[in-house]
Amino acid sequence: MRSLFFSIRRKCTKLWRQCTEAPDSLPAERRRSFEIMAEIYLMALCLQLAVAPLLYLVGRPLLGGLNLLCLAGYALALVLHRRLFVATALTIKLSTFLVFVIVGVAVAADQTSLIYYLLLAEVELMLADLRRRTKVLATACLITLSLGVLHLPSLHATDTRLSTIDTWLSDLGLGLVFVMLCAVILRMLAITDHHEHRYRRDAMYDSLTRVLNRRAIFERASVHWGAQRDFAVVLVDADRFKEINDNHGHSAGDAVLRHLAGLLRGSLRSEDSVGRVGGEEFLMLLPGAGKGEGIVAATRIREWLASHPCRLDGIELSVTLSMGIATSDEGLHLRDLIELADRRLYAAKSAGRDQVVAEGYSDAATSNNAQRLAQGVERALETDEA
């Protein structure tokens, strides 16, 4: 029984996500509003579906019929919303909801409760992805409508006292309004947190390899440098990577980069960091490590890659790594440290590739690549100072 419950729960969660998740074609700045409104439509649909049988049980077939109209309207609104007809979907949803509410208020002769329903409609309107002028005009229409309905004559012409059923329905409606408002706010906060996390992730991580991007890894290195902590940097470059792209295509090259990134992440300690700083170039940041620890880590990675080559469609894509290591006590500035690691990296390539160089070359000429990396360091330092 318990396994059945969790199975149903997983399927419902999957279905809910499929109905509310923003399409990939939607710009990032519109995804949050899209998902919030999709969840509002789905939550309203579930609430109206739960209320539907109660209206017939208490002898209110008119409200029951209007409730079915709401269900159809909400379902159509969700479909249109999924197809990015945002304004049309909201118009249909609010129209069916307001018809149901106005008739319900007239039947129950309880116009004072209208303000709560219109408050819910206003919240939905403000959360929708509409132009500001459209929202202002729609709000004015809601105000006009509320003033008109407040003076609407009751359908109870001779007896203005509410029956027990009408009182119960009115209380139930108000309770559901607050439940809906609470659910909307909680889901809005959850969706906002999710998208903020996603924005931070996209801003910090390389989209292909999912390791830190160049700016993020340099900012992290600048934090350690500013705190005057001991650390080592290891510049890693895939040897003859262009040949893989030329011989097997760019999809194979992408697969190799993802494989290397996963290998680098898996070989480091929890406090270490790795980022992609060039096409096939990575930088590892090893806090608290000296030159010996850096050499051990580099050797371990090379051995692991030799025993676990990248494979794509049954083809082995062999690649070796050249590495240059520098430690925080070898430069007056962080830029000097990165340039030194780059010079040693190119010394490893010049010596035949598939090597680790951690000594010498302090006075060697600076390459164009080192200057590019140094500029990235300077931008990271400028960001920290700002």
CORBELCOR-V573607 format. One record per run of one state. SS is the DSSP state (A for helix, B for strand, O for the rest). FROM is the first residue (numbers start at 0). LEN is the number of residues. Records with the same first field share a line. If there is no record, write none. Layout:
# CORBELCOR-V573607
SS = FROM-LEN / FROM-LEN
This chain:
# CORBELCOR-V573607
O = 0-1 / 20-7 / 57-3 / 82-3 / 108-2 / 127-4 / 150-13 / 205-6 / 212-1 / 226-4 / 238-2 / 248-1 / 267-5 / 276-4 / 287-3 / 307-2 / 312-2 / 317-3 / 330-3 / 350-5 / 357-10 / 385-1
A = 1-19 / 27-30 / 60-22 / 85-23 / 110-17 / 131-19 / 163-41 / 213-13 / 240-8 / 249-18 / 290-17 / 327-3 / 333-17 / 367-18
B = 204-1 / 211-1 / 230-8 / 272-4 / 280-7 / 309-3 / 314-3 / 320-7 / 355-2
